Amino acid sequence: MKALARFISFFCNPFFVFLIMPFLVVYKQTESIEYALKWGVFSAVFVIAALCILLIGMTRRVFSDFDITHKEERKTFYLLILPLTFLYLFSALFLKGLYFPLSIIAFGLVLGGVLFTLANHFMKASVHMGVICSFSLTISILYKDFVLLSLLLIPLVAWSRVFLKKHTMREAIAGGLLGSVVTIATFIIGVYLYKT
C-alpha cells in the first residue's frame, strides 16, 4: 500500500501536473498540437525554475524534503515562488494578451499562490490536493469524456497524502477547496473575458 501511495503522490506532484495542464488547455482552445506544445514548453520553463528553487533549497537545507513537509519552510518557498508566478502572468500577458488561455491560467496560478501563502499562516494546506482538484475540474470542464477519470484522482491523491502522513485529512480537504475555488474563479473570469 505504501508503494502505491508513493506512486500516486509522486506522479500527481504539482510540478508534473503543471507540466501538462497548459498543453491541455491551449490544445482544447486551438486544436493545434504544435501550438499547444510551444506554449507547454514556455510554461515548462517556469515549472522547471520553480523545481530548481526547491532542489537548490534542499541542498542548502532550507527545505527538508521534496514535499516541503514542515509548515515553516513553506512560507519561504511561497515567498520565492510568488514572484515567479507573477513573471509567468506578465510574460503571458505581454506575449499574447489578456484573452489567451495561458494568461488566464497564469492569473489562476497567482491567485492560488496568494491563497496558499495566506492559508499557510493557519495550516499546511495540501498543494497536491489544490493542484489535483484544479486539474480535475479543468479537465472535467474542457474534456467531458474524461470527467470520471479525472475526478477519481481527487480521492486517490487525498488518500495518498494522508496515508503517507504528509497531511491530515483536514489539510487535504483545505487544499482541495482552495484549488477548487481558484479554478472556479479562473473559469468565471475566463468566460466573462471571452464573452466581452
Secondary structure, 3 states (H helix, E strand, C coil): CHHHHHHHHHHCCHHHHHHHHHHHHHHHHHCCHHHHHHHHHHHHHHHHHHHHHHHHHHHCCCCCCCCCCCHHHHHHHHHHHHHHHHHHHHHHHHHHCCCCHHHHHHHHHHHHHHHHHHHCCCCCCCHHHHHHHHHHHHHHHHCHHHHHHHHHHHHHHHHHHHHCCCCCHHHHHHHHHHHHHHHHHHHHHHHHHHHC
